[in-house]
Amino acid sequence: MVKCSKGEVRKLKKALHWKNVPEKQRQRIQMVLLREQGLAQPAIAAATGVSLSTVNRAHMAYDQRGIKALTPKPCGGRQRENMAIAEEKKLLARFAKAAGAGELLNIHDLKLAYEQAIGHQTSKSTVYELLGRHGWRKLMPRPFHPQRDIAAQNAFKKKVSQCREERPAGCRPAWLPPAHHVRRRSALRPDEPPAAVLGTHRHPATGCLPAHS
């Protein structure tokens, strides 16, 4: 069954002679023209060397959206983008002034403005990916207890810093020197007695084990 008018057929024939027409698009135009000549889809598939589903998709695309639908879609890139990069920069420029002044950006306000710009709802992860593409980073204030005592915290910090610098008598050193009577064992504190070893006798004066020959 003929789907195109005479004017559409002439337009399709002219499109075959356009410059820089992709081979895939030229092949799809031929599929539509062969249908206008009365060929069935199996015969068109055999003549063009493609599958039957490829011919069916080309015919359906042309019937729904015209000759523009026969143009092949580019591979790679952001095929499902909601906004162009330039539009994203323009949207973030509205919030950059407040963020540059040292204020925190509220993700809920940005999400609401983004949804109004694209015309439908989206997830928070989409907004975070938008911020990441333009060099923004997530920053949250450090959590704190609601009943904290700032004066006591500052006094504690000063006391710790003084202990590290001056090492007064009340501050315990990090490590104590090892005991002088320890031989072939891990280091012990001077006030810690060595553990008893079965089957050996220690020197009564030094408390050391006999040397091995």
N, C-alpha and C positions, 0 to 999 in steps of 0.2 A: 504494500500500500504506500502510495506517495505521501510523504510527510511535508515536503517543502513546496513553496510556491516557485514560480519561474524566476522572480527576483532573487530569492534565496539561493536558487541553484546557480544563477549567474555570479552571485557574491562568493559562493563556494569555489567556483571555477577560477575566479580571479585570485582567491586566497592561495591557490596552488602555485601561483607565479609570484607571490610576494618574496621580497628579499629577506634573508636571514630567518626563514621559517624553519623551526626545528623539524627534524625528520619524523619524530613521533607525532607532531601536530599534522604534518602533511599526510601521514598515513591515516590518521583519524578522519581527515577531510575526504580522503578517497573512500573510506568506509561508508560515509554518508552519501557520497555521489553514486556509489555502486548500488546502494539501496534504492535510490531514485531511478535507477535503470531497471529495477524490477528483480534484482538478485536477492535471494534469501540469505539469512545470516550464516548458515553453514557454508554456502558457496563463497560468501565474502571472506570468511575466515580462511578458507582454502586458497583463495586468490591472493590474499595479503600475507599469508603465512603466520597468522596469529591464532589464538584460541577463540572459541565461540563466546566465552564470557567477556573477552576484551572487546569484541565487536558489539556485544549487547550494551556494555557500559558506555561506549562511544556514542551509540544511537540514543541512549537514554539521556546522556549529558547534553547532547545537541538539542533534543526535543524540549528539555527543561530550561536551558539557559542560552541557547544559541551558539554561534560560532566561537564566542569567547570561552565557552566551556571545553572546547577542544584543545586549548593551550595547556601543555603539560605543566604540572606544579613543580616548582623548584625543590630539589632535594636538600635536606639539612637546614640549619638555621632555626629560627623561632617560628615554627609553623602555626603554633597555637597561642601566640602572644595576644594579650589583652590590649596592650598599648605599645606604641613605638618607643624607642629609646629616648627620642627627643621629647615625647609627651611625658615620659616618666621623669625626666629632668625638670620639666616645667612644673610638674606636680610637687616634686620635692623642694623646689625653690620656694614654695609657699611656707614650708616648715623649716627651711635652712636658716632663716633669720633668727628665729627663736632658739634653735639649737646652737647657732654660733654665738649667741649671747650667754651661753653657759646653762641654759635650761634643758631639761630632759624632754625628749620627744615622746608623746603619748601614742602608743601604737594603735589604740582604739580610734583616736581621732584621724590618724593617717589611713586606717583601714576603711573608715566611713567615707572619707574623701575619695579614696581609690574606687570604692564600689559605686559612688555617685558618678565618677568619670567613665567607668566601663559599662554601667547600666545594669549590673547584676551583682549578686553576692559572691564572695570568695572567702578563702580560708586565711588564717593568720600566716601560715607558712608561705603563701604567695607574697604577702607583704614583706616578710623577712627576706625572701629571695630578692625582692625589688631593692631593699636597702643594701643587701650584699653586693648587687651588681654595680651600685654607685658608690661603694666604699664606705658606707655607713656601718657601724658596729653596734651590737647590743650592749648597753651599759645599764646596770642596775645599782642603786645605792646599797652599801653594805648593811646587812640586817643588824638590828640592835634590840635589846630588851626594853620594853616600854617603861620599866621602873629602874632604869640604869642610873647610877650616880656618877656624873661626869667628873666631879671633883675628886672622888675616890679613885677613879680610873687614872686620872692624870697624876695623882700622888703616887700610885703604884708604879706607873711608868718611870717617874723620876727616881724612885727608890731602886728599881732594877738597874737603871742606867748608872747610878752611883756605885752600886755593888760591882758592876762589871769594870768600872774604871778604877776605883780606889781599892777594892778588896779589903774592907775593914775586918775587924776581928769577928764580928757577928756573921759574916758571910762565909759559907763553907766552900772550899775549892772544889772544882769539878772532879779532880782525881787526886788520890793520896799516893805517896811514894810506896813502892812495893816493900815487903818485909825483907830484911837483910839475911834472914836465916833460910829463905826458900831456895831450894836447889832442884833444878829440873822439873819444876811445876809451874802452874799459872800463878800470877802475882796475887799476893794477899795483902791485906792491910796490916800495919804493924801491930795492932791490938788483936788480931785474929790468930789463934794458935793453929799450928799445922795439924792436919788430920793424921790419926794413927794408921800405921801400915802394918798388917799382920806379917809375922815371921821376920821382922827386922828389929834392931836395937839401935836407939839413938844415943849419941854422945851426951853424957849427963851435963856437960858445961855448955856446949853450943847447940845441942838439940838437932844436929845434922845427921843425915843418914851416912853410913860408911860408903866410901868411894868404891866404885867397881874397878876391878883390875882388868 
